[in-house]
Structures are given as structure tokens and as C-alpha cells.
């Protein structure tokens, strides 16, 4: 059933979200979350604003601010920028000014810039704001003072919703924070956060937030138990995904042609993993399990970014050297870097199964995405993944390589099981539909009036 747009609320609110992850060139799961949340709020009739960080001093001229906003989306603008004397001076000036409220400037979307190509990745916004190095400066300010940065907007918002733990607040508004998971506290050895600093920030949010949003019952329990948040101050909205209808209903013959022409893959003749190459994704055990499984279809890893992954990169490089043929058929591990959303959807639909044995997830978007597209799933039974998968996936202990290997062998060889999971997947995914997601979001904001 297509998603329906609800009637606007009788009393809408003015909500401002952070654009922290929306500013990343390749995006993240949190970027997907922010886009869906802002669009849901907009569909519900709220006035939506998004505040972004810019590496430059925003121009005084409104047209130049609009031009600069889209100019910064060039690939060459992403990544770390060299520290110069001017940037160091700006940083020092900002830290001094942050004792007073920070006033982000409005970016008027006049249409002067032809920005159609960015529409799929932009938030559902009515207003856009920018401030110089906002998120980096706020983090530094908090580390020095243990205080949040106060933001002031014109017009004044009713709610500031940070979609990631950020030391930001608006004095005159209700301040809401999404905490997706507590992986840095539960599995501290898998992330590179400053744990002491992050713990202070999370505890302050736990004490002072008007409300906390999370994305699974597992994360909700973690937040209540580890941060001491009262249950009435936290809501689980889960997450949702939005594949364009044409990607879901595209004829399977077209999918097969695209797999062959773009990737050298046969339809349903490979296993797929996709995500960041980081410790919690458990890629090393996945590769070991695949090699031990004895299956004769390739394992395709679509991985980009990450950390603490030197061993995995070396292992993948060895496999690339030994199986570097254009046609990715037969036994072997193959790696692809970042691919577009449409091509990723093609890879998911064409896979024999998606294998996602993560050690810990706050939600687990790849599992939901695969189920929406009717692809069988092998997933971890840890953290939030069983909530998402329900009875529509083959669940494994992610720490047991032999168990993952057996599951891989089973999903490859058992056509009846794959057919059953392919039928159950969309039914389970409907529990996380856009309409149900909007209902959960609506309840959160209604309670904050």
C-alpha cells in the first residue's frame, strides 16, 4: 500500500533540527534518520527548520549565502580542511562568543541555484539556517566548560530536536535529543569516541532534556538503565525507510540486466553485506564464516569509511588480488566502495540474501531495507536486530563463526526457506511503515505542547 500523507495538525509547531549528518558527502544511517524525521514532521503540518554548520563565515548577502550553501556540497569540500591562521583565529573568536547565544543566519531558498539533484538528500525543510563551524565549536565549548551552547533563532522555535547527542539548546524552546544507541558505552572498544567526554554529554542530556527519542526498545532499555532516564521521558519511534515505488516495482528482468552490466553479477547469485567497515559490523567474522561455509556463490561487501579496520582492509585487498576478474561469479569475496542509493537498491533486490551479523545495532536499517525489497536476511540476534527482523530472518549468534557459516550455507541452499523469508519480510517491514512512523512521531511532538 502506498504511504498516505496525513492531514495537517490543527496546531502546528515550529521545530528546528540539526543538519550534522546531512552535511556529510556520503551520508550515514543517522542522515537517513534525519531526512525521514524532518519529512515526517513536515507532513504532519509542522514548520521545519534545519541548522547546518558551514566552514566559512556566512555571507551578508542572502543570494551569496544560498550559493555558498550548495557550493559546499562539492565532493572536494568534504573531509578535513587544513588549519590556517585565519581558521584558528575564527575558532578562538567563536569560543569567546559562545558565552552568548549563537544566532544562525537564514539561507533563503530563492530558487536561484538549480538544486534538483540534491532533492533526494535534503531534509524536509521550510527554513534553512547556517552558523560557522557550529557543531565542532559546540563540542569544543562543551569540553572546556561542560555547558551547552545556546542558540537563538528568528522566528523563535517551539522545539529544538537534535538528531544526535549535541551540546546545543534553545532556552525558550523544548529541547529534544535522539540517542540512537549506547554502543560507545556497551562496546567501548568498537568506537573511537572520547568516552569520558561522551559520557558527560549523555548524562547532561539525560538530566536536562525535555524529552529523549530513541529508535528501538533495546536502546530504550539501555538508556533507562545506564543513564538513569525515567521511562516517561523517553519515546521509541523506531525508524522507517522510503524506497521510491519504481525501485520496488522494477521488473526483475531489469534488475538482472543492471546487475550484469554494472557489476558483473548474476541475479540471486551472490550474498550481500553493506555498511561501514567498523568493528561492530563484524566483517572479519563474516568473511571467515563465508569461507568456512563452502558455498559457491560470491560474497559482495559494499563498504565505505569506518575505523579500526586495517586487518579487514588487508584481507579484502588479498581477495581482490586473487579474484580480480570482471565477472564476480563463483566462490570469492569482493568489495565495492560507496554506490548510489538506486544502485544499492538494485544490489539488495538481486541478492540471494543479505547477511548482517552485526555485534550491536540501535536499529539496523539494512535488515529493514532488505525486507522491504523482499530479500531474505541472515541477521544477528543481538541488541535491536531481533525487534526489526521478527520472524522474517534467520538469526545467528554474531560471536559464533561456525553458526554464521551454517546459516550462510542454509540460506544459499534452501530455496523453500528463502521463499518463506521473502514472503515474511515485507509483512514484517510493514510494522515500520512510513504511516506508522508518522503516528509515533506525532505522539512525541503532541506531548511536548
C-alpha beads as a LAMMPS data file, in Angstrom:
LAMMPS data file: protein, C-alpha beads

449 atoms
448 bonds

1 atom types
1 bond types

-500.0 500.0 xlo xhi
-500.0 500.0 ylo yhi
-500.0 500.0 zlo zhi

Masses

1 110.0

Atoms # bond

1 1 1 0.000 0.000 0.000
2 1 1 1.373 3.487 -0.807
3 1 1 2.132 5.802 2.095
4 1 1 -0.549 8.391 2.780
5 1 1 0.111 11.945 3.853
6 1 1 -1.905 12.820 6.976
7 1 1 -3.969 15.982 7.245
8 1 1 -2.040 18.889 8.790
9 1 1 -2.282 19.275 12.540
10 1 1 -4.794 21.726 13.966
11 1 1 -1.964 23.296 15.959
12 1 1 1.392 23.024 14.267
13 1 1 4.683 23.746 15.934
14 1 1 7.918 25.321 14.747
15 1 1 10.643 22.671 15.019
16 1 1 14.345 23.078 14.252
17 1 1 16.584 20.064 13.620
18 1 1 20.349 19.827 13.351
19 1 1 21.925 19.124 9.965
20 1 1 25.046 17.488 11.399
21 1 1 24.868 14.266 9.363
22 1 1 23.016 15.790 6.422
23 1 1 26.173 17.755 5.653
24 1 1 28.256 14.611 5.073
25 1 1 29.066 13.891 1.428
26 1 1 28.078 10.211 1.603
27 1 1 25.637 10.338 4.438
28 1 1 25.091 7.848 7.257
29 1 1 22.279 5.881 8.822
30 1 1 21.674 8.938 11.008
31 1 1 21.454 11.094 7.872
32 1 1 18.704 8.767 6.633
33 1 1 17.017 9.063 10.024
34 1 1 17.188 12.876 9.956
35 1 1 15.741 13.097 6.450
36 1 1 12.852 10.797 7.315
37 1 1 12.172 12.583 10.611
38 1 1 12.134 16.063 9.090
39 1 1 9.891 14.894 6.267
40 1 1 7.529 13.228 8.737
41 1 1 7.357 16.408 10.820
42 1 1 6.713 18.445 7.687
43 1 1 3.974 16.050 6.524
44 1 1 2.364 16.350 9.941
45 1 1 1.975 20.088 9.375
46 1 1 4.840 21.390 11.484
47 1 1 7.096 24.181 10.269
48 1 1 10.521 22.599 9.871
49 1 1 13.867 24.329 10.082
50 1 1 17.322 22.757 9.758
51 1 1 20.520 24.342 11.060
52 1 1 23.783 23.447 9.318
53 1 1 27.416 24.121 10.035
54 1 1 29.487 25.933 7.424
55 1 1 33.307 26.098 7.377
56 1 1 33.146 29.737 6.269
57 1 1 31.770 32.919 7.740
58 1 1 28.252 33.169 6.272
59 1 1 27.977 35.939 3.702
60 1 1 25.934 39.036 4.473
61 1 1 24.298 38.915 1.055
62 1 1 21.316 36.459 1.068
63 1 1 21.935 35.302 -2.508
64 1 1 25.592 34.573 -1.798
65 1 1 24.587 32.584 1.307
66 1 1 22.309 30.454 -0.870
67 1 1 25.053 29.937 -3.447
68 1 1 27.596 29.050 -0.734
69 1 1 25.207 26.522 0.856
70 1 1 25.108 24.433 -2.318
71 1 1 28.709 25.152 -3.306
72 1 1 29.805 23.386 -0.116
73 1 1 28.184 20.191 -1.409
74 1 1 31.024 19.718 -3.893
75 1 1 32.917 16.448 -3.216
76 1 1 36.163 18.409 -2.901
77 1 1 34.668 20.310 0.024
78 1 1 34.228 17.173 2.156
79 1 1 36.789 15.819 4.590
80 1 1 39.140 17.585 6.942
81 1 1 40.350 21.027 5.971
82 1 1 43.840 22.325 6.614
83 1 1 44.159 24.506 9.697
84 1 1 45.184 28.021 8.746
85 1 1 45.889 31.082 10.854
86 1 1 42.531 32.570 9.849
87 1 1 40.634 29.423 10.833
88 1 1 42.475 29.226 14.145
89 1 1 41.594 32.870 14.816
90 1 1 37.950 32.280 13.885
91 1 1 37.858 29.293 16.247
92 1 1 39.205 31.393 19.120
93 1 1 36.716 34.191 18.383
94 1 1 33.831 31.722 18.274
95 1 1 34.774 30.180 21.601
96 1 1 34.668 33.630 23.181
97 1 1 31.337 34.467 21.573
98 1 1 29.770 31.164 22.614
99 1 1 29.268 32.520 26.117
100 1 1 26.417 34.466 24.496
101 1 1 23.611 32.983 22.377
102 1 1 24.661 31.965 18.854
103 1 1 22.374 33.327 16.147
104 1 1 22.473 31.205 12.965
105 1 1 21.664 33.100 9.766
106 1 1 18.797 32.172 7.456
107 1 1 19.527 30.770 3.998
108 1 1 16.753 31.917 1.695
109 1 1 15.999 29.166 -0.826
110 1 1 15.002 31.542 -3.621
111 1 1 15.478 29.009 -6.412
112 1 1 18.382 30.953 -7.884
113 1 1 20.522 27.814 -7.553
114 1 1 19.359 24.878 -9.678
115 1 1 19.395 22.270 -6.924
116 1 1 17.154 19.456 -8.219
117 1 1 19.932 16.862 -7.915
118 1 1 20.073 17.431 -4.146
119 1 1 16.341 16.979 -3.554
120 1 1 16.588 13.271 -2.567
121 1 1 19.178 14.021 0.109
122 1 1 17.813 17.250 1.560
123 1 1 15.685 17.363 4.667
124 1 1 12.003 18.236 4.519
125 1 1 12.538 21.864 5.470
126 1 1 10.718 25.174 5.372
127 1 1 13.735 27.122 6.619
128 1 1 17.485 26.600 6.490
129 1 1 19.998 28.184 8.862
130 1 1 23.803 28.226 8.905
131 1 1 26.418 29.061 11.521
132 1 1 30.189 28.953 11.227
133 1 1 31.667 25.631 12.412
134 1 1 28.683 25.205 14.713
135 1 1 28.990 21.535 15.641
136 1 1 32.779 21.470 16.049
137 1 1 32.706 24.678 18.062
138 1 1 29.900 23.401 20.284
139 1 1 31.831 20.213 21.013
140 1 1 34.962 22.212 21.945
141 1 1 32.929 24.598 24.072
142 1 1 31.352 21.737 25.977
143 1 1 34.733 20.083 26.580
144 1 1 36.024 23.344 28.105
145 1 1 33.001 24.494 30.058
146 1 1 30.705 21.446 30.403
147 1 1 27.961 23.819 29.215
148 1 1 25.649 23.655 26.216
149 1 1 25.729 26.300 23.508
150 1 1 22.576 28.405 23.479
151 1 1 21.060 29.011 20.054
152 1 1 18.744 31.873 19.170
153 1 1 16.588 31.797 16.029
154 1 1 14.269 34.241 14.368
155 1 1 11.453 33.324 14.412
156 1 1 11.647 31.542 17.755
157 1 1 11.120 27.740 17.564
158 1 1 8.843 25.728 19.812
159 1 1 11.175 22.703 19.726
160 1 1 14.853 22.096 19.057
161 1 1 15.336 18.439 18.103
162 1 1 18.940 17.277 17.932
163 1 1 19.003 14.051 15.945
164 1 1 22.308 13.081 17.570
165 1 1 23.678 13.904 21.044
166 1 1 24.884 17.501 20.639
167 1 1 25.639 20.139 23.298
168 1 1 23.063 22.552 21.877
169 1 1 19.892 24.025 23.315
170 1 1 17.376 26.825 22.832
171 1 1 16.403 28.475 26.107
172 1 1 12.879 29.372 25.090
173 1 1 12.049 26.029 23.452
174 1 1 11.514 22.396 24.389
175 1 1 14.817 20.609 23.831
176 1 1 14.608 17.063 22.449
177 1 1 17.532 14.728 21.741
178 1 1 17.663 11.468 19.815
179 1 1 20.013 8.879 21.299
180 1 1 20.175 6.089 18.737
181 1 1 22.129 3.652 20.869
182 1 1 24.736 3.393 23.607
183 1 1 27.287 1.409 21.601
184 1 1 30.188 3.597 22.847
185 1 1 29.251 2.577 26.403
186 1 1 28.177 -1.027 25.756
187 1 1 31.018 -1.859 23.327
188 1 1 33.580 0.890 24.066
189 1 1 36.357 -0.953 22.221
190 1 1 34.470 -0.650 18.907
191 1 1 34.306 3.160 18.660
192 1 1 36.809 5.981 18.747
193 1 1 34.773 8.443 20.806
194 1 1 36.259 10.131 23.831
195 1 1 34.254 8.004 26.252
196 1 1 34.688 10.287 29.261
197 1 1 33.535 13.298 27.245
198 1 1 30.630 11.434 25.636
199 1 1 29.501 10.059 28.993
200 1 1 29.394 13.592 30.448
201 1 1 27.364 14.782 27.478
202 1 1 24.902 11.895 27.644
203 1 1 24.445 12.308 31.400
204 1 1 23.749 16.028 30.961
205 1 1 21.223 15.284 28.232
206 1 1 19.670 12.637 30.500
207 1 1 19.270 15.226 33.277
208 1 1 18.208 18.281 31.295
209 1 1 16.417 17.186 28.114
210 1 1 12.728 17.927 27.920
211 1 1 12.404 14.616 26.117
212 1 1 14.596 11.861 24.660
213 1 1 13.769 9.924 21.497
214 1 1 15.293 6.593 20.559
215 1 1 14.819 4.006 17.806
216 1 1 14.228 0.632 19.490
217 1 1 13.073 -0.929 22.726
218 1 1 16.592 -2.287 23.222
219 1 1 18.086 1.217 23.076
220 1 1 15.318 2.493 25.332
221 1 1 16.223 -0.094 27.983
222 1 1 19.911 0.776 27.698
223 1 1 19.208 4.480 28.147
224 1 1 16.968 3.904 31.150
225 1 1 19.436 1.530 32.812
226 1 1 22.762 3.174 32.012
227 1 1 21.799 6.853 32.059
228 1 1 19.037 6.740 34.663
229 1 1 16.353 8.354 32.481
230 1 1 12.791 7.997 33.737
231 1 1 10.699 5.889 31.352
232 1 1 8.153 8.682 30.909
233 1 1 10.830 10.990 29.470
234 1 1 11.817 8.714 26.606
235 1 1 9.945 7.581 23.487
236 1 1 10.775 4.890 20.957
237 1 1 9.689 5.870 17.442
238 1 1 11.640 3.105 15.647
239 1 1 12.835 4.035 12.124
240 1 1 11.443 3.781 8.627
241 1 1 12.729 3.650 5.070
242 1 1 11.339 5.119 1.874
243 1 1 12.205 3.375 -1.370
244 1 1 10.666 5.048 -4.428
245 1 1 7.931 2.904 -5.901
246 1 1 9.859 2.455 -9.146
247 1 1 12.719 0.749 -7.273
248 1 1 10.357 -1.671 -5.522
249 1 1 8.234 -2.470 -8.576
250 1 1 11.005 -2.515 -11.183
251 1 1 10.719 -5.721 -13.281
252 1 1 13.125 -8.404 -12.141
253 1 1 14.449 -8.671 -15.709
254 1 1 15.591 -5.048 -15.488
255 1 1 17.288 -5.756 -12.157
256 1 1 19.088 -8.719 -13.715
257 1 1 20.287 -6.632 -16.663
258 1 1 21.597 -3.902 -14.371
259 1 1 23.408 -6.400 -12.155
260 1 1 25.144 -7.890 -15.168
261 1 1 26.022 -4.628 -16.889
262 1 1 27.050 -2.591 -13.849
263 1 1 28.534 -5.171 -11.521
264 1 1 29.167 -8.401 -13.440
265 1 1 26.778 -10.244 -11.115
266 1 1 24.094 -12.825 -11.793
267 1 1 20.595 -12.437 -10.367
268 1 1 20.343 -14.197 -6.978
269 1 1 23.877 -15.488 -7.485
270 1 1 25.638 -13.645 -4.628
271 1 1 25.393 -12.784 -0.951
272 1 1 25.438 -9.124 0.112
273 1 1 26.678 -7.164 3.086
274 1 1 26.684 -3.361 3.148
275 1 1 27.673 -0.821 5.764
276 1 1 30.647 0.954 7.277
277 1 1 33.836 -1.048 7.745
278 1 1 33.963 -0.745 11.535
279 1 1 34.350 -3.234 14.400
280 1 1 30.687 -3.580 15.397
281 1 1 29.729 -4.644 11.858
282 1 1 31.658 -7.883 12.456
283 1 1 33.032 -8.097 8.911
284 1 1 36.056 -10.227 9.857
285 1 1 33.864 -12.974 11.320
286 1 1 31.537 -12.664 8.338
287 1 1 34.417 -13.280 5.912
288 1 1 35.722 -16.189 7.984
289 1 1 32.228 -17.691 8.179
290 1 1 31.688 -17.294 4.447
291 1 1 34.973 -19.041 3.654
292 1 1 34.080 -21.859 6.064
293 1 1 30.565 -22.274 4.679
294 1 1 31.642 -23.938 1.441
295 1 1 29.048 -22.100 -0.655
296 1 1 29.828 -21.498 -4.326
297 1 1 28.317 -18.011 -4.712
298 1 1 30.381 -14.868 -4.115
299 1 1 30.122 -12.607 -1.078
300 1 1 29.867 -8.951 -2.085
301 1 1 30.782 -6.328 0.513
302 1 1 29.679 -2.768 -0.182
303 1 1 31.744 -0.923 2.397
304 1 1 32.977 2.638 2.720
305 1 1 34.527 4.593 5.542
306 1 1 34.933 3.218 9.025
307 1 1 37.692 2.835 11.561
308 1 1 39.816 0.198 13.308
309 1 1 39.668 -1.784 10.080
310 1 1 43.287 -2.291 8.989
311 1 1 43.035 -6.086 9.260
312 1 1 39.834 -6.173 7.210
313 1 1 41.276 -3.892 4.535
314 1 1 44.356 -6.085 4.176
315 1 1 42.192 -9.202 3.974
316 1 1 39.955 -7.653 1.323
317 1 1 42.976 -6.497 -0.664
318 1 1 44.270 -10.085 -0.724
319 1 1 40.921 -11.330 -2.020
320 1 1 40.770 -8.572 -4.643
321 1 1 44.177 -9.668 -5.950
322 1 1 43.213 -13.324 -6.142
323 1 1 39.690 -12.826 -7.553
324 1 1 40.008 -9.686 -9.580
325 1 1 38.069 -10.790 -12.642
326 1 1 35.370 -8.517 -14.044
327 1 1 32.750 -11.232 -13.634
328 1 1 32.087 -11.702 -9.932
329 1 1 30.925 -15.308 -10.140
330 1 1 31.800 -18.427 -8.224
331 1 1 33.439 -18.522 -4.844
332 1 1 35.179 -15.377 -3.595
333 1 1 34.940 -12.187 -1.545
334 1 1 34.547 -8.946 -3.493
335 1 1 34.484 -5.355 -2.323
336 1 1 32.706 -2.325 -3.737
337 1 1 33.084 1.164 -2.366
338 1 1 30.190 3.552 -1.952
339 1 1 27.387 3.180 -4.539
340 1 1 24.375 5.381 -5.216
341 1 1 21.077 4.719 -3.448
342 1 1 19.445 3.424 -6.648
343 1 1 22.303 1.018 -7.381
344 1 1 22.317 -0.171 -3.775
345 1 1 18.611 -0.961 -4.118
346 1 1 19.452 -2.986 -7.225
347 1 1 22.121 -4.925 -5.338
348 1 1 19.745 -5.636 -2.447
349 1 1 16.909 -6.831 -4.712
350 1 1 19.235 -9.035 -6.731
351 1 1 20.986 -10.734 -3.808
352 1 1 20.266 -14.308 -2.812
353 1 1 20.378 -12.977 0.748
354 1 1 21.615 -10.011 2.767
355 1 1 23.906 -11.102 5.601
356 1 1 24.185 -8.675 8.514
357 1 1 25.764 -10.291 11.615
358 1 1 26.414 -7.033 13.492
359 1 1 27.554 -7.137 17.111
360 1 1 25.235 -4.320 18.166
361 1 1 22.727 -2.005 16.482
362 1 1 20.415 0.662 17.791
363 1 1 18.035 -0.279 14.974
364 1 1 19.593 -1.902 11.889
365 1 1 18.403 -0.213 8.702
366 1 1 19.942 -2.793 6.304
367 1 1 17.678 -5.503 7.728
368 1 1 14.570 -3.378 7.228
369 1 1 15.665 -2.273 3.754
370 1 1 16.211 -5.865 2.654
371 1 1 12.816 -6.942 3.993
372 1 1 11.048 -4.073 2.234
373 1 1 12.573 -5.260 -1.050
374 1 1 11.687 -8.909 -0.375
375 1 1 15.270 -10.157 0.014
376 1 1 15.945 -12.957 2.548
377 1 1 18.056 -11.899 5.535
378 1 1 20.586 -13.509 7.855
379 1 1 20.996 -11.226 10.875
380 1 1 22.433 -11.112 14.366
381 1 1 20.186 -11.894 17.301
382 1 1 21.938 -9.210 19.405
383 1 1 20.612 -5.806 20.525
384 1 1 17.761 -4.351 18.428
385 1 1 18.031 -6.599 15.370
386 1 1 15.530 -9.239 16.581
387 1 1 12.957 -6.436 17.065
388 1 1 13.377 -5.364 13.471
389 1 1 13.629 -8.835 11.919
390 1 1 10.904 -10.566 13.914
391 1 1 10.191 -13.997 12.407
392 1 1 11.263 -12.845 8.946
393 1 1 15.008 -13.537 9.136
394 1 1 17.449 -16.300 10.005
395 1 1 19.059 -15.118 13.260
396 1 1 22.555 -16.057 14.436
397 1 1 24.945 -15.511 17.319
398 1 1 27.368 -12.940 15.823
399 1 1 30.223 -14.144 18.027
400 1 1 29.997 -17.740 16.742
401 1 1 31.681 -18.005 13.348
402 1 1 30.533 -21.604 12.888
403 1 1 26.904 -20.622 13.457
404 1 1 27.151 -17.810 10.905
405 1 1 28.752 -20.275 8.454
406 1 1 25.896 -22.758 8.910
407 1 1 23.333 -20.026 8.365
408 1 1 25.092 -18.922 5.176
409 1 1 25.126 -22.495 3.874
410 1 1 21.447 -22.901 4.742
411 1 1 20.261 -19.668 3.127
412 1 1 22.226 -20.421 -0.048
413 1 1 20.975 -23.996 -0.457
414 1 1 17.404 -23.904 0.898
415 1 1 15.157 -22.368 -1.769
416 1 1 11.996 -23.043 0.257
417 1 1 13.382 -21.140 3.258
418 1 1 14.352 -18.216 1.036
419 1 1 10.870 -18.131 -0.470
420 1 1 9.300 -18.174 3.002
421 1 1 11.536 -15.340 4.278
422 1 1 10.936 -13.327 1.112
423 1 1 7.188 -13.518 1.830
424 1 1 7.517 -12.745 5.542
425 1 1 9.906 -9.824 5.012
426 1 1 7.525 -7.224 3.555
427 1 1 4.871 -8.190 6.136
428 1 1 7.319 -7.622 8.989
429 1 1 8.593 -4.430 7.336
430 1 1 5.055 -3.026 7.273
431 1 1 5.296 -2.660 11.071
432 1 1 7.847 0.074 10.374
433 1 1 5.950 1.747 7.540
434 1 1 6.073 5.483 6.949
435 1 1 2.470 5.848 8.134
436 1 1 3.187 4.076 11.423
437 1 1 6.373 6.081 11.832
438 1 1 4.459 9.347 11.412
439 1 1 1.984 8.242 14.070
440 1 1 4.803 7.640 16.557
441 1 1 6.463 10.959 15.732
442 1 1 3.137 12.782 16.025
443 1 1 2.653 11.453 19.565
444 1 1 6.080 12.681 20.631
445 1 1 5.541 16.238 19.438
446 1 1 1.918 16.375 20.620
447 1 1 3.081 15.562 24.153
448 1 1 5.523 18.486 24.071
449 1 1 2.926 21.233 23.563

Bonds

1 1 1 2
2 1 2 3
3 1 3 4
4 1 4 5
5 1 5 6
6 1 6 7
7 1 7 8
8 1 8 9
9 1 9 10
10 1 10 11
11 1 11 12
12 1 12 13
13 1 13 14
14 1 14 15
15 1 15 16
16 1 16 17
17 1 17 18
18 1 18 19
19 1 19 20
20 1 20 21
21 1 21 22
22 1 22 23
23 1 23 24
24 1 24 25
25 1 25 26
26 1 26 27
27 1 27 28
28 1 28 29
29 1 29 30
30 1 30 31
31 1 31 32
32 1 32 33
33 1 33 34
34 1 34 35
35 1 35 36
36 1 36 37
37 1 37 38
38 1 38 39
39 1 39 40
40 1 40 41
41 1 41 42
42 1 42 43
43 1 43 44
44 1 44 45
45 1 45 46
46 1 46 47
47 1 47 48
48 1 48 49
49 1 49 50
50 1 50 51
51 1 51 52
52 1 52 53
53 1 53 54
54 1 54 55
55 1 55 56
56 1 56 57
57 1 57 58
58 1 58 59
59 1 59 60
60 1 60 61
61 1 61 62
62 1 62 63
63 1 63 64
64 1 64 65
65 1 65 66
66 1 66 67
67 1 67 68
68 1 68 69
69 1 69 70
70 1 70 71
71 1 71 72
72 1 72 73
73 1 73 74
74 1 74 75
75 1 75 76
76 1 76 77
77 1 77 78
78 1 78 79
79 1 79 80
80 1 80 81
81 1 81 82
82 1 82 83
83 1 83 84
84 1 84 85
85 1 85 86
86 1 86 87
87 1 87 88
88 1 88 89
89 1 89 90
90 1 90 91
91 1 91 92
92 1 92 93
93 1 93 94
94 1 94 95
95 1 95 96
96 1 96 97
97 1 97 98
98 1 98 99
99 1 99 100
100 1 100 101
101 1 101 102
102 1 102 103
103 1 103 104
104 1 104 105
105 1 105 106
106 1 106 107
107 1 107 108
108 1 108 109
109 1 109 110
110 1 110 111
111 1 111 112
112 1 112 113
113 1 113 114
114 1 114 115
115 1 115 116
116 1 116 117
117 1 117 118
118 1 118 119
119 1 119 120
120 1 120 121
121 1 121 122
122 1 122 123
123 1 123 124
124 1 124 125
125 1 125 126
126 1 126 127
127 1 127 128
128 1 128 129
129 1 129 130
130 1 130 131
131 1 131 132
132 1 132 133
133 1 133 134
134 1 134 135
135 1 135 136
136 1 136 137
137 1 137 138
138 1 138 139
139 1 139 140
140 1 140 141
141 1 141 142
142 1 142 143
143 1 143 144
144 1 144 145
145 1 145 146
146 1 146 147
147 1 147 148
148 1 148 149
149 1 149 150
150 1 150 151
151 1 151 152
152 1 152 153
153 1 153 154
154 1 154 155
155 1 155 156
156 1 156 157
157 1 157 158
158 1 158 159
159 1 159 160
160 1 160 161
161 1 161 162
162 1 162 163
163 1 163 164
164 1 164 165
165 1 165 166
166 1 166 167
167 1 167 168
168 1 168 169
169 1 169 170
170 1 170 171
171 1 171 172
172 1 172 173
173 1 173 174
174 1 174 175
175 1 175 176
176 1 176 177
177 1 177 178
178 1 178 179
179 1 179 180
180 1 180 181
181 1 181 182
182 1 182 183
183 1 183 184
184 1 184 185
185 1 185 186
186 1 186 187
187 1 187 188
188 1 188 189
189 1 189 190
190 1 190 191
191 1 191 192
192 1 192 193
193 1 193 194
194 1 194 195
195 1 195 196
196 1 196 197
197 1 197 198
198 1 198 199
199 1 199 200
200 1 200 201
201 1 201 202
202 1 202 203
203 1 203 204
204 1 204 205
205 1 205 206
206 1 206 207
207 1 207 208
208 1 208 209
209 1 209 210
210 1 210 211
211 1 211 212
212 1 212 213
213 1 213 214
214 1 214 215
215 1 215 216
216 1 216 217
217 1 217 218
218 1 218 219
219 1 219 220
220 1 220 221
221 1 221 222
222 1 222 223
223 1 223 224
224 1 224 225
225 1 225 226
226 1 226 227
227 1 227 228
228 1 228 229
229 1 229 230
230 1 230 231
231 1 231 232
232 1 232 233
233 1 233 234
234 1 234 235
235 1 235 236
236 1 236 237
237 1 237 238
238 1 238 239
239 1 239 240
240 1 240 241
241 1 241 242
242 1 242 243
243 1 243 244
244 1 244 245
245 1 245 246
246 1 246 247
247 1 247 248
248 1 248 249
249 1 249 250
250 1 250 251
251 1 251 252
252 1 252 253
253 1 253 254
254 1 254 255
255 1 255 256
256 1 256 257
257 1 257 258
258 1 258 259
259 1 259 260
260 1 260 261
261 1 261 262
262 1 262 263
263 1 263 264
264 1 264 265
265 1 265 266
266 1 266 267
267 1 267 268
268 1 268 269
269 1 269 270
270 1 270 271
271 1 271 272
272 1 272 273
273 1 273 274
274 1 274 275
275 1 275 276
276 1 276 277
277 1 277 278
278 1 278 279
279 1 279 280
280 1 280 281
281 1 281 282
282 1 282 283
283 1 283 284
284 1 284 285
285 1 285 286
286 1 286 287
287 1 287 288
288 1 288 289
289 1 289 290
290 1 290 291
291 1 291 292
292 1 292 293
293 1 293 294
294 1 294 295
295 1 295 296
296 1 296 297
297 1 297 298
298 1 298 299
299 1 299 300
300 1 300 301
301 1 301 302
302 1 302 303
303 1 303 304
304 1 304 305
305 1 305 306
306 1 306 307
307 1 307 308
308 1 308 309
309 1 309 310
310 1 310 311
311 1 311 312
312 1 312 313
313 1 313 314
314 1 314 315
315 1 315 316
316 1 316 317
317 1 317 318
318 1 318 319
319 1 319 320
320 1 320 321
321 1 321 322
322 1 322 323
323 1 323 324
324 1 324 325
325 1 325 326
326 1 326 327
327 1 327 328
328 1 328 329
329 1 329 330
330 1 330 331
331 1 331 332
332 1 332 333
333 1 333 334
334 1 334 335
335 1 335 336
336 1 336 337
337 1 337 338
338 1 338 339
339 1 339 340
340 1 340 341
341 1 341 342
342 1 342 343
343 1 343 344
344 1 344 345
345 1 345 346
346 1 346 347
347 1 347 348
348 1 348 349
349 1 349 350
350 1 350 351
351 1 351 352
352 1 352 353
353 1 353 354
354 1 354 355
355 1 355 356
356 1 356 357
357 1 357 358
358 1 358 359
359 1 359 360
360 1 360 361
361 1 361 362
362 1 362 363
363 1 363 364
364 1 364 365
365 1 365 366
366 1 366 367
367 1 367 368
368 1 368 369
369 1 369 370
370 1 370 371
371 1 371 372
372 1 372 373
373 1 373 374
374 1 374 375
375 1 375 376
376 1 376 377
377 1 377 378
378 1 378 379
379 1 379 380
380 1 380 381
381 1 381 382
382 1 382 383
383 1 383 384
384 1 384 385
385 1 385 386
386 1 386 387
387 1 387 388
388 1 388 389
389 1 389 390
390 1 390 391
391 1 391 392
392 1 392 393
393 1 393 394
394 1 394 395
395 1 395 396
396 1 396 397
397 1 397 398
398 1 398 399
399 1 399 400
400 1 400 401
401 1 401 402
402 1 402 403
403 1 403 404
404 1 404 405
405 1 405 406
406 1 406 407
407 1 407 408
408 1 408 409
409 1 409 410
410 1 410 411
411 1 411 412
412 1 412 413
413 1 413 414
414 1 414 415
415 1 415 416
416 1 416 417
417 1 417 418
418 1 418 419
419 1 419 420
420 1 420 421
421 1 421 422
422 1 422 423
423 1 423 424
424 1 424 425
425 1 425 426
426 1 426 427
427 1 427 428
428 1 428 429
429 1 429 430
430 1 430 431
431 1 431 432
432 1 432 433
433 1 433 434
434 1 434 435
435 1 435 436
436 1 436 437
437 1 437 438
438 1 438 439
439 1 439 440
440 1 440 441
441 1 441 442
442 1 442 443
443 1 443 444
444 1 444 445
445 1 445 446
446 1 446 447
447 1 447 448
448 1 448 449
